[in-house]
Amino acid sequence: MFNPLSLKENDNLQLSTILNSPKESFICEEVLNFTDAQNSEACRYKLISKLDYKEIWLEVKKDRAHNYQLFYYKKVEELEYDPSFLALVGTQSIGYFSPNSNTKEQVIYSRISKKGEIVMPIKHLVSEDELPSNPLENGYFKDGNDNWYFMTKRSEGTLKNFSNKLKKRSWEYKYEQNRLLIEMQDFDNTLKNIIIYEGKEIERKNIEKMIG
């Protein structure tokens, strides 16, 4: 079993999501392995805060240079099946307004490309009130029906296979040090349950396993 932090169920640890900030106490509730399209090993730890009982994920995987990467994620939103939202998931960039945000501005995240993912070109129609001042100079075109459009690419995501037999299709985005993770459960190639997580990359020194 790939378990880079050597944690098991009911272990106690302290974690800070910002370097040199006070650490918060957690208990490890579950340890899951998974592989993705790159067939690389990764581990996801489900942690429960001792302060407010909120759940976060701590995810550890290796990059292409075989260095460990650590990320924490917290669930911010769960959506029912939404074709309009799904049409945007996997595109090169996505605007997201977190329900937990104190601002009223969307954050524009850029998709993180993954080895082995399938990327398809798509035509995106836009109305005239969405056009910039010089559409032809900014990558917009008109089709035979006089509709304005631009071309972009859409990823079908990465299929993650978990050790508890769950399958999830995943898309990862970033903005500066912040991460946006969108996952859906894959039941025999049928996608259900859109869950959105926010997170960021952290350092190993932010985590301390407690003895006893």
Secondary structure as UniProt FT lines:
FT   TURN            4..5
FT   TURN            9..10
FT   STRAND          12..15
FT   TURN            19..20
FT   STRAND          24..35
FT   TURN            37..38
FT   STRAND          41..49
FT   TURN            50..52
FT   STRAND          55..62
FT   TURN            64..65
FT   STRAND          68..79
FT   HELIX           83..88
FT   TURN            89..90
FT   STRAND          93..96
FT   TURN            99..100
FT   STRAND          107..111
FT   TURN            115..116
FT   STRAND          119..126
FT   HELIX           128..130
FT   HELIX           135..138
FT   STRAND          141..142
FT   TURN            144..145
FT   STRAND          148..155
FT   STRAND          158..162
FT   TURN            163..164
FT   STRAND          167..175
FT   TURN            176..177
FT   STRAND          178..187
FT   TURN            188..189
FT   STRAND          190..202
FT   HELIX           204..206
FT   STRAND          207..210
//
